[in-house]
Amino acid sequence: MNFTQRISAAALVLAALGLGGCAGMTHQEQGTATGAVIGGVAGNIIGGGLLGTATGAAVGGVIGHEVSK
């Protein structure tokens, strides 16, 4: 496993644990958080690095927010 794969795996595990804390959130907040996590992981895989992850998380959060309205 190279460094990027380890970071991606760790991010996925942390995301799964973090989503467990979404029980008190509204449906729209959950959609935004879920979109941000999925977008962040996808951004890391596609673009790599911090910029790709942050861009993916931002785009995913916006999409998740709009879809869950």
N, CA and C atoms as a LAMMPS dump frame, in Angstrom:
ITEM: TIMESTEP
0
ITEM: NUMBER OF ATOMS
207
ITEM: BOX BOUNDS ff ff ff
-5.0000000000000000e+02 5.0000000000000000e+02
-5.0000000000000000e+02 5.0000000000000000e+02
-5.0000000000000000e+02 5.0000000000000000e+02
ITEM: ATOMS id mol type element x y z
1 1 1 N 0.849 -1.178 0
2 1 2 C 0 0 0
3 1 3 C 0.896 1.243 0
4 2 1 N 0.688 2.121 -0.97
5 2 2 C 1.486 3.337 -0.983
6 2 3 C 0.853 4.395 -0.077
7 3 1 N 1.512 5.528 0.033
8 3 2 C 1.085 6.584 0.953
9 3 3 C -0.321 7.092 0.627
10 4 1 N -0.609 7.322 -0.64
11 4 2 C -1.921 7.842 -1.03
12 4 3 C -3.021 6.85 -0.7
13 5 1 N -2.783 5.587 -0.921
14 5 2 C -3.788 4.579 -0.595
15 5 3 C -4.029 4.503 0.908
16 6 1 N -2.969 4.633 1.689
17 6 2 C -3.134 4.619 3.149
18 6 3 C -3.925 5.82 3.623
19 7 1 N -3.635 6.994 3.059
20 7 2 C -4.359 8.201 3.444
21 7 3 C -5.826 8.079 3.044
22 8 1 N -6.086 7.573 1.849
23 8 2 C -7.464 7.396 1.388
24 8 3 C -8.227 6.42 2.282
25 9 1 N -7.575 5.327 2.646
26 9 2 C -8.219 4.346 3.522
27 9 3 C -8.506 4.95 4.895
28 10 1 N -7.563 5.704 5.424
29 10 2 C -7.767 6.35 6.72
30 10 3 C -8.892 7.374 6.639
31 11 1 N -8.939 8.137 5.547
32 11 2 C -10.009 9.13 5.373
33 11 3 C -11.363 8.451 5.299
34 12 1 N -11.435 7.318 4.623
35 12 2 C -12.695 6.587 4.51
36 12 3 C -13.154 6.064 5.866
37 13 1 N -12.23 5.548 6.654
38 13 2 C -12.576 5.056 7.994
39 13 3 C -13.04 6.214 8.88
40 14 1 N -12.315 7.321 8.848
41 14 2 C -12.718 8.488 9.64
42 14 3 C -14.059 9.04 9.18
43 15 1 N -14.305 9.018 7.903
44 15 2 C -15.59 9.487 7.377
45 15 3 C -16.726 8.6 7.873
46 16 1 N -16.514 7.301 7.86
47 16 2 C -17.547 6.381 8.337
48 16 3 C -17.83 6.608 9.819
49 17 1 N -16.783 6.815 10.603
50 17 2 C -16.979 7.084 12.029
51 17 3 C -17.656 8.431 12.24
52 18 1 N -17.256 9.41 11.447
53 18 2 C -17.843 10.742 11.566
54 18 3 C -19.311 10.764 11.199
55 19 1 N -19.693 9.989 10.206
56 19 2 C -21.094 9.952 9.797
57 19 3 C -21.972 9.286 10.852
58 20 1 N -21.363 8.509 11.718
59 20 2 C -22.119 7.921 12.815
60 20 3 C -22.647 8.979 13.771
61 21 1 N -22.024 10.136 13.787
62 21 2 C -22.46 11.237 14.643
63 21 3 C -23.521 12.114 14.012
64 22 1 N -24.053 11.719 12.886
65 22 2 C -25.046 12.526 12.166
66 22 3 C -26.476 12.282 12.634
67 23 1 N -26.669 11.537 13.69
68 23 2 C -28.018 11.17 14.117
69 23 3 C -28.871 12.376 14.477
70 24 1 N -28.281 13.426 15.028
71 24 2 C -29.051 14.595 15.427
72 24 3 C -29.161 15.664 14.354
73 25 1 N -28.682 15.385 13.172
74 25 2 C -28.686 16.374 12.103
75 25 3 C -29.977 16.278 11.288
76 26 1 N -30.312 17.389 10.637
77 26 2 C -31.465 17.368 9.733
78 26 3 C -31.09 16.589 8.483
79 27 1 N -32.111 16.275 7.681
80 27 2 C -31.878 15.527 6.442
81 27 3 C -30.946 16.303 5.511
82 28 1 N -31.13 17.611 5.427
83 28 2 C -30.301 18.422 4.544
84 28 3 C -28.858 18.503 5.054
85 29 1 N -28.671 18.616 6.351
86 29 2 C -27.318 18.632 6.917
87 29 3 C -26.611 17.304 6.67
88 30 1 N -27.351 16.21 6.789
89 30 2 C -26.767 14.901 6.519
90 30 3 C -26.368 14.777 5.052
91 31 1 N -27.211 15.283 4.157
92 31 2 C -26.895 15.244 2.733
93 31 3 C -25.655 16.06 2.416
94 32 1 N -25.533 17.226 3.047
95 32 2 C -24.36 18.077 2.827
96 32 3 C -23.093 17.388 3.324
97 33 1 N -23.153 16.829 4.527
98 33 2 C -21.981 16.158 5.099
99 33 3 C -21.603 14.922 4.283
100 34 1 N -22.582 14.148 3.888
101 34 2 C -22.311 12.957 3.095
102 34 3 C -21.695 13.322 1.755
103 35 1 N -22.26 14.341 1.113
104 35 2 C -21.707 14.801 -0.161
105 35 3 C -20.281 15.292 -0.026
106 36 1 N -19.996 15.998 1.061
107 36 2 C -18.638 16.504 1.282
108 36 3 C -17.648 15.364 1.482
109 37 1 N -18.045 14.357 2.223
110 37 2 C -17.145 13.217 2.467
111 37 3 C -16.896 12.454 1.173
112 38 1 N -17.97 12.144 0.459
113 38 2 C -17.815 11.402 -0.8
114 38 3 C -17.011 12.219 -1.802
115 39 1 N -17.309 13.517 -1.883
116 39 2 C -16.566 14.387 -2.791
117 39 3 C -15.099 14.498 -2.422
118 40 1 N -14.812 14.553 -1.132
119 40 2 C -13.421 14.625 -0.681
120 40 3 C -12.633 13.387 -1.046
121 41 1 N -13.234 12.233 -0.85
122 41 2 C -12.557 10.983 -1.209
123 41 3 C -12.366 10.911 -2.725
124 42 1 N -13.418 11.254 -3.476
125 42 2 C -13.302 11.232 -4.941
126 42 3 C -12.261 12.242 -5.421
127 43 1 N -12.256 13.429 -4.822
128 43 2 C -11.27 14.439 -5.195
129 43 3 C -9.852 14 -4.921
130 44 1 N -9.662 13.281 -3.826
131 44 2 C -8.33 12.774 -3.501
132 44 3 C -7.903 11.715 -4.503
133 45 1 N -8.821 10.858 -4.878
134 45 2 C -8.489 9.797 -5.824
135 45 3 C -8.222 10.379 -7.21
136 46 1 N -9.076 11.319 -7.638
137 46 2 C -8.95 11.879 -8.986
138 46 3 C -7.799 12.88 -9.069
139 47 1 N -7.802 13.866 -8.177
140 47 2 C -6.813 14.932 -8.271
141 47 3 C -5.603 14.746 -7.389
142 48 1 N -5.765 13.979 -6.326
143 48 2 C -4.668 13.764 -5.393
144 48 3 C -4.311 15.029 -4.631
145 49 1 N -3.694 14.863 -3.515
146 49 2 C -3.226 15.998 -2.731
147 49 3 C -4.331 16.749 -2.021
148 50 1 N -3.915 17.761 -1.303
149 50 2 C -4.828 18.558 -0.497
150 50 3 C -5.808 19.353 -1.348
151 51 1 N -5.323 19.929 -2.425
152 51 2 C -6.188 20.744 -3.28
153 51 3 C -7.294 19.905 -3.91
154 52 1 N -6.964 18.731 -4.411
155 52 2 C -7.976 17.848 -4.999
156 52 3 C -9.005 17.411 -3.975
157 53 1 N -8.551 17.097 -2.766
158 53 2 C -9.455 16.671 -1.7
159 53 3 C -10.382 17.808 -1.285
160 54 1 N -9.814 18.991 -1.087
161 54 2 C -10.621 20.14 -0.663
162 54 3 C -11.625 20.541 -1.732
163 55 1 N -11.207 20.535 -2.992
164 55 2 C -12.121 20.88 -4.08
165 55 3 C -13.245 19.858 -4.173
166 56 1 N -12.897 18.587 -4.087
167 56 2 C -13.913 17.532 -4.134
168 56 3 C -14.894 17.634 -2.981
169 57 1 N -14.389 17.952 -1.79
170 57 2 C -15.263 18.089 -0.627
171 57 3 C -16.207 19.272 -0.786
172 58 1 N -15.694 20.378 -1.304
173 58 2 C -16.535 21.559 -1.501
174 58 3 C -17.626 21.287 -2.535
175 59 1 N -17.241 20.72 -3.66
176 59 2 C -18.217 20.425 -4.712
177 59 3 C -19.22 19.38 -4.23
178 60 1 N -18.731 18.347 -3.568
179 60 2 C -19.617 17.312 -3.043
180 60 3 C -20.583 17.85 -1.999
181 61 1 N -20.119 18.759 -1.153
182 61 2 C -20.992 19.365 -0.146
183 61 3 C -22.101 20.168 -0.774
184 62 1 N -21.783 20.928 -1.8
185 62 2 C -22.8 21.725 -2.491
186 62 3 C -23.814 20.816 -3.175
187 63 1 N -23.316 19.795 -3.856
188 63 2 C -24.229 18.862 -4.529
189 63 3 C -25.115 18.138 -3.511
190 64 1 N -24.513 17.657 -2.427
191 64 2 C -25.292 16.984 -1.387
192 64 3 C -26.335 17.897 -0.771
193 65 1 N -25.99 19.17 -0.585
194 65 2 C -26.928 20.147 -0.034
195 65 3 C -28.113 20.356 -0.975
196 66 1 N -27.827 20.498 -2.261
197 66 2 C -28.881 20.758 -3.227
198 66 3 C -29.765 19.525 -3.461
199 67 1 N -29.172 18.354 -3.482
200 67 2 C -29.93 17.134 -3.73
201 67 3 C -30.865 16.826 -2.563
202 68 1 N -30.463 17.146 -1.352
203 68 2 C -31.258 16.786 -0.164
204 68 3 C -32.281 17.856 0.204
205 69 1 N -32.49 18.853 -0.632
206 69 2 C -33.51 19.882 -0.328
207 69 3 C -34.895 19.294 -0.364
